[in-house]
């Protein structure tokens, strides 16, 4: 298996939770994170090596990433595992899967890339790479069936993990936060490149919000020690090291449950916030050259998963030059002070939660077991 970032580690761990009881003695290895390791998965390279985003950012790390891909490919071709499972990380995994499949190794890809949002031509590459697709959104099944690609809709693993009614009081107690008062979660991303480009605007917005409400508390979950160090350095560079932001080691779900609202980078985390039924502002920045290319490649007006699933702007999206501290603070302030909007979001996000809820761990595991003839 290969998962390339924190969200992939979480999603893959749900698959492993369903698979491991059926294969208690199987060797499960490749690239993954701490949550996968809980099920006996052995990561041969640090997952963070693949956690790079943006066209030009990837180019800067291309030689190292390509070296890892080639080394893993050679090992798998020699060992002939029963199955290879690529978890998201499409640019890394599809190239690897195509070579393994050509050599007779079954390949499963878990989490389809957003071909419904941009780069739809990738469906041809997917057809060559994946023996079977496991998809997490209901509308994706038809896309792959029409292309002749075997596919199973397994629901979204996070819909099983996250409670339908989050316990805010318990989360605040766990984080030693006051039971009353406003709490905002600051989540600029788990990738180092995301922290580099998003942190200044996110913490600048927190400073402005703290000026409006001096009693407001902030929590910022960090994906690892490297992320925590970089975030702290960026805080100091901005002269905001005294801002009342409580840094957390992981605990992103606890932070979401405890928060009244969340300032979140676009990606899987925005869907997690929706499943916690929280108001949010979605923001994202990247290298300017990458932005100039990518902004012309989208098929739809939304980038945040909650808005994509709703097919409308349920929550604000502020991207690149629009994601200024002032704009983010103003948008989040409105989210915090519009009770009618909050009630509407809770209803819509609850409906979204039900639509994504399946026994993902078991259904995805059964699909893999069938492929390797162990059902």
C-alpha positions as CSV (number, residue, x, y, z in Angstrom):
1,X,0.0,0.0,0.0
2,X,1.0,3.6,-0.6
3,X,-0.6,6.6,1.2
4,X,1.0,10.0,0.6
5,X,-0.3,12.3,3.3
6,X,-2.2,12.5,6.6
7,X,-5.7,12.2,5.2
8,X,-4.6,9.2,3.1
9,X,-3.2,7.6,6.3
10,X,-6.5,8.0,8.0
11,X,-8.5,6.7,5.1
12,X,-6.2,3.7,4.5
13,X,-6.4,2.8,8.2
14,X,-10.1,2.3,7.8
15,X,-9.5,-0.2,5.0
16,X,-6.9,-1.9,7.1
17,X,-9.3,-2.2,10.0
18,X,-11.6,-4.2,7.8
19,X,-8.9,-6.2,6.1
20,X,-6.6,-7.2,9.0
21,X,-9.1,-9.6,10.8
22,X,-9.3,-11.6,7.5
23,X,-5.6,-11.6,6.9
24,X,-4.0,-11.7,10.4
25,X,-0.7,-13.0,9.3
26,X,-0.3,-11.0,6.0
27,X,2.7,-8.7,5.5
28,X,1.3,-5.2,4.8
29,X,4.0,-2.7,3.8
30,X,4.9,0.1,1.5
31,X,4.5,3.8,2.4
32,X,2.1,5.0,5.1
33,X,1.6,6.7,8.4
34,X,1.0,6.2,12.1
35,X,-2.7,5.2,11.8
36,X,-1.8,2.5,9.3
37,X,0.9,1.3,11.6
38,X,-1.7,0.5,14.3
39,X,-2.8,-2.4,12.1
40,X,0.7,-3.8,11.6
41,X,1.5,-1.8,8.5
42,X,5.3,-1.2,7.9
43,X,6.3,1.9,6.1
44,X,9.6,1.6,4.2
45,X,9.9,5.3,3.6
46,X,8.5,8.3,5.6
47,X,5.1,9.2,4.3
48,X,6.1,12.9,4.5
49,X,8.4,12.4,1.5
50,X,5.3,12.3,-0.8
51,X,3.4,15.1,0.9
52,X,4.2,17.8,-1.6
53,X,1.5,19.8,-3.4
54,X,1.5,22.2,-6.4
55,X,3.1,21.7,-9.9
56,X,6.3,23.6,-9.3
57,X,6.7,22.4,-5.7
58,X,6.5,18.8,-6.9
59,X,9.2,19.5,-9.5
60,X,11.6,20.7,-6.8
61,X,11.3,17.3,-5.1
62,X,10.9,15.2,-8.3
63,X,14.2,13.4,-8.2
64,X,13.7,12.2,-4.7
65,X,10.1,11.1,-5.2
66,X,10.9,9.4,-8.5
67,X,13.7,7.5,-6.8
68,X,11.3,6.2,-4.1
69,X,8.8,5.2,-6.7
70,X,11.5,3.3,-8.7
71,X,12.9,1.5,-5.6
72,X,9.4,0.5,-4.5
73,X,8.5,-0.7,-8.0
74,X,11.6,-2.9,-8.2
75,X,10.9,-4.4,-4.8
76,X,7.3,-5.2,-5.6
77,X,8.1,-6.6,-9.1
78,X,10.6,-9.0,-7.3
79,X,8.3,-10.0,-4.5
80,X,5.0,-10.2,-6.4
81,X,2.6,-9.3,-3.6
82,X,-1.0,-10.5,-3.8
83,X,-2.3,-7.0,-4.4
84,X,-1.1,-3.4,-4.5
85,X,-3.4,-0.7,-3.0
86,X,-2.7,2.9,-3.9
87,X,-4.5,5.3,-1.5
88,X,-5.1,8.6,-3.2
89,X,-1.7,10.2,-4.2
90,X,-2.6,9.8,-7.8
91,X,0.5,11.3,-9.4
92,X,2.7,8.8,-7.6
93,X,0.4,5.8,-7.5
94,X,-1.1,5.6,-11.0
95,X,2.3,5.4,-12.7
96,X,3.4,2.7,-10.2
97,X,0.1,0.8,-10.6
98,X,0.4,0.7,-14.4
99,X,3.8,-1.0,-14.2
100,X,2.7,-3.5,-11.5
101,X,-0.5,-4.4,-13.3
102,X,1.4,-5.0,-16.6
103,X,3.5,-7.5,-14.6
104,X,0.4,-9.3,-13.4
105,X,0.0,-7.8,-10.0
106,X,-3.6,-6.8,-9.2
107,X,-3.9,-3.1,-8.4
108,X,-6.6,-1.4,-6.4
109,X,-6.9,2.3,-6.2
110,X,-8.7,3.7,-3.2
111,X,-10.1,7.2,-3.5
112,X,-10.6,8.3,-7.1
113,X,-8.9,11.5,-8.2
114,X,-11.3,14.4,-8.8
115,X,-11.6,13.9,-12.5
116,X,-15.1,15.3,-12.2
117,X,-13.5,18.6,-11.1
118,X,-10.5,18.9,-13.4
119,X,-8.2,16.8,-15.7
120,X,-11.0,14.5,-16.8
121,X,-8.7,13.0,-19.4
122,X,-6.9,11.0,-16.6
123,X,-9.7,8.4,-16.9
124,X,-7.6,6.8,-19.7
125,X,-4.6,6.6,-17.4
126,X,-6.7,5.1,-14.6
127,X,-8.1,2.4,-16.9
128,X,-4.5,1.3,-17.6
129,X,-3.4,1.5,-14.0
130,X,-6.2,0.2,-11.8
131,X,-7.7,-3.3,-11.8
132,X,-10.4,-2.0,-9.5
133,X,-11.5,1.4,-8.1
134,X,-12.9,1.9,-4.6
135,X,-14.7,5.3,-4.6
136,X,-16.0,7.3,-1.8
137,X,-18.6,9.6,-3.4
138,X,-21.9,8.1,-4.8
139,X,-21.8,10.0,-8.1
140,X,-18.3,8.5,-9.0
141,X,-19.5,5.0,-9.6
142,X,-21.3,5.9,-12.9
143,X,-18.2,7.7,-14.2
144,X,-16.0,4.6,-13.9
145,X,-18.6,2.2,-15.1
146,X,-19.1,4.2,-18.3
147,X,-15.3,4.0,-18.8
148,X,-15.4,0.2,-18.3
149,X,-13.4,0.3,-15.1
150,X,-14.5,-2.1,-12.3
151,X,-15.6,0.0,-9.4
152,X,-17.2,-0.3,-5.9
153,X,-18.8,2.6,-4.0
154,X,-17.8,2.0,-0.4
155,X,-18.9,5.2,1.2
156,X,-16.6,7.7,2.8
157,X,-14.6,6.2,5.7
158,X,-14.8,9.5,7.6
159,X,-18.5,9.2,7.7
160,X,-18.1,6.1,9.9
161,X,-15.4,7.6,12.1
162,X,-17.0,10.9,12.9
163,X,-20.1,10.8,15.1
164,X,-23.4,12.0,13.7
165,X,-23.8,14.3,16.8
166,X,-20.3,15.5,18.0
167,X,-19.8,16.0,21.7
168,X,-18.4,19.6,21.9
169,X,-18.3,19.6,25.7
170,X,-16.2,16.4,25.9
171,X,-13.8,17.7,23.2
172,X,-13.3,21.0,25.1
173,X,-12.6,19.1,28.3
174,X,-10.1,16.9,26.5
175,X,-8.3,20.0,25.2
176,X,-8.6,21.9,28.6
177,X,-10.7,24.6,26.9
178,X,-13.4,26.6,28.7
179,X,-16.9,25.2,28.4
180,X,-18.2,28.6,27.3
181,X,-16.7,31.2,25.0
182,X,-15.7,31.1,21.4
183,X,-13.2,28.6,20.0
184,X,-11.8,28.7,16.5
185,X,-9.8,25.9,14.9
186,X,-7.0,27.0,12.6
187,X,-6.1,24.4,10.0
188,X,-3.8,25.6,7.3
189,X,-3.0,22.1,6.0
190,X,-0.8,19.1,6.8
191,X,1.7,19.4,3.9
192,X,4.8,21.5,4.5
193,X,4.0,23.4,1.3
194,X,0.5,24.2,2.5
195,X,1.8,25.5,5.8
196,X,4.4,27.6,4.0
197,X,1.8,29.4,1.9
198,X,-1.3,29.4,4.1
199,X,0.0,30.1,7.6
200,X,0.6,33.8,7.4
201,X,-2.9,34.6,6.2
202,X,-4.5,32.1,8.7
203,X,-2.7,33.4,11.8
204,X,-3.2,37.0,10.6
205,X,-6.9,36.4,10.5
206,X,-6.7,34.9,14.0
207,X,-5.0,38.1,15.2
208,X,-7.8,40.2,13.8
209,X,-10.5,38.0,15.3
210,X,-8.7,38.2,18.7
211,X,-8.9,42.0,18.5
212,X,-12.6,41.8,18.0
213,X,-13.1,39.3,20.8
214,X,-10.2,39.2,23.3
215,X,-11.7,36.1,24.9
216,X,-11.6,34.1,21.7
217,X,-9.5,30.9,21.9
218,X,-7.7,29.3,19.0
219,X,-6.5,25.7,18.5
220,X,-4.2,24.5,15.7
221,X,-3.7,20.7,15.2
222,X,-0.3,19.8,13.8
223,X,0.2,16.7,11.7
224,X,3.7,16.1,13.0
225,X,6.8,17.5,14.6
226,X,8.1,19.0,11.4
227,X,4.8,20.8,10.8
228,X,4.7,22.0,14.4
229,X,8.3,23.5,14.1
230,X,7.5,25.2,10.8
231,X,4.2,26.6,12.0
232,X,6.0,28.0,15.1
233,X,8.7,29.5,13.0
234,X,6.2,31.2,10.7
235,X,4.3,32.5,13.8
236,X,7.6,34.1,15.0
237,X,8.4,35.5,11.6
238,X,5.0,37.2,11.6
239,X,5.6,38.6,15.1
240,X,2.6,36.6,16.4
241,X,4.2,34.2,18.7
242,X,2.2,35.7,21.6
243,X,-1.1,35.0,19.9
244,X,-3.3,32.7,22.0
245,X,-3.1,29.7,19.7
246,X,-2.9,26.3,21.4
247,X,-0.8,23.9,19.2
248,X,-2.0,20.3,19.3
249,X,-0.1,17.1,18.4
250,X,-2.6,15.6,16.0
251,X,-6.1,15.7,17.6
252,X,-7.6,17.3,14.5
253,X,-11.0,15.7,15.1
254,X,-11.0,16.8,18.7
255,X,-10.2,20.3,17.6
256,X,-13.1,20.3,15.1
257,X,-15.5,19.0,17.7
258,X,-14.4,21.6,20.2
259,X,-14.6,24.6,17.8
260,X,-17.5,27.0,17.1
261,X,-16.0,27.5,13.6
262,X,-13.0,26.4,11.6
263,X,-10.6,28.2,9.2
264,X,-9.5,25.3,7.0
265,X,-7.4,24.7,3.9
266,X,-9.2,23.1,1.0
267,X,-8.9,19.3,1.0
268,X,-10.2,16.3,2.9
269,X,-10.1,18.4,6.1
270,X,-12.9,20.6,4.8
271,X,-15.1,17.5,4.5
272,X,-14.2,16.5,8.0
273,X,-15.3,19.9,9.3
274,X,-18.6,19.4,7.4
275,X,-19.1,16.0,9.0
276,X,-18.6,17.7,12.4
277,X,-21.4,20.1,11.4
278,X,-19.3,23.2,11.9
279,X,-19.4,26.6,10.1
280,X,-16.2,27.1,8.2
281,X,-14.2,29.3,5.8
282,X,-12.2,27.4,3.2
283,X,-9.0,29.1,2.0
284,X,-6.0,28.1,0.0
285,X,-2.8,29.5,-1.4
286,X,0.0,28.1,-3.4
287,X,3.1,29.1,-5.5
288,X,1.9,31.8,-7.9
289,X,3.1,30.0,-11.0
290,X,1.2,26.9,-10.0
291,X,-1.9,28.9,-9.3
292,X,-1.8,30.6,-12.7
293,X,-1.9,27.2,-14.4
294,X,-4.3,25.4,-12.1
295,X,-7.0,28.1,-11.9
296,X,-7.8,27.7,-15.6
297,X,-8.1,23.9,-15.4
298,X,-11.2,23.5,-13.2
299,X,-14.6,22.3,-14.5
300,X,-16.7,23.8,-11.8
301,X,-16.8,26.9,-9.5
302,X,-16.1,25.2,-6.2
303,X,-12.9,23.7,-4.7
304,X,-14.1,22.8,-1.2
305,X,-15.6,19.3,-0.9
306,X,-18.6,20.4,1.1
307,X,-19.5,22.9,-1.6
308,X,-18.8,20.4,-4.4
309,X,-21.1,17.8,-2.8
310,X,-23.8,20.4,-2.2
311,X,-23.4,21.9,-5.7
312,X,-23.5,25.4,-4.2
313,X,-21.5,27.7,-2.1
314,X,-22.7,26.6,1.4
315,X,-19.5,28.1,2.9
316,X,-17.1,30.8,1.7
317,X,-14.1,29.9,-0.4
318,X,-11.2,32.5,-0.5
319,X,-8.3,31.5,-2.8
320,X,-4.8,32.8,-3.5
321,X,-4.8,36.7,-3.5
322,X,-8.4,36.8,-2.1
323,X,-7.2,34.9,1.0
324,X,-6.0,38.0,2.9
325,X,-6.1,38.1,6.7
326,X,-8.8,40.7,6.7
327,X,-11.0,38.8,4.2
328,X,-10.6,35.6,6.2
329,X,-11.4,37.3,9.5
330,X,-14.5,39.0,8.1
331,X,-15.8,35.8,6.6
332,X,-15.2,33.8,9.7
333,X,-16.8,36.5,11.9
334,X,-19.9,36.3,9.8
335,X,-20.0,32.5,10.2
336,X,-19.7,32.9,14.0
337,X,-22.5,35.4,14.3
338,X,-25.2,34.2,11.9
339,X,-27.3,31.7,13.9
340,X,-29.7,31.1,11.1
341,X,-26.9,30.2,8.7
342,X,-25.4,27.9,11.4
343,X,-28.7,26.0,11.7
344,X,-28.9,25.6,8.0
345,X,-25.4,24.3,7.8
346,X,-26.1,21.7,10.5
347,X,-29.1,20.4,8.6
348,X,-27.3,20.3,5.2
349,X,-24.1,18.7,6.7
350,X,-26.2,16.1,8.5
351,X,-27.9,15.1,5.2
352,X,-24.4,14.9,3.6
353,X,-23.2,12.7,6.5
354,X,-26.1,10.2,5.9
355,X,-25.5,10.1,2.2
356,X,-21.8,9.2,2.7
357,X,-22.4,6.7,5.5
358,X,-21.6,3.0,4.6
359,X,-19.8,0.2,6.3
360,X,-16.7,1.4,4.5
361,X,-14.1,-0.7,6.4
362,X,-16.0,-4.0,5.6
363,X,-17.1,-3.2,2.1
364,X,-13.7,-2.0,0.9
365,X,-12.0,-5.0,2.6
366,X,-14.5,-7.4,0.9
367,X,-13.7,-5.9,-2.5
368,X,-9.9,-6.5,-1.9
369,X,-10.4,-10.0,-0.6
370,X,-12.4,-10.9,-3.7
371,X,-9.7,-9.6,-5.9
372,X,-7.1,-11.8,-4.3
373,X,-9.4,-14.8,-4.1
374,X,-9.7,-14.8,-0.3
375,X,-13.3,-13.8,0.2
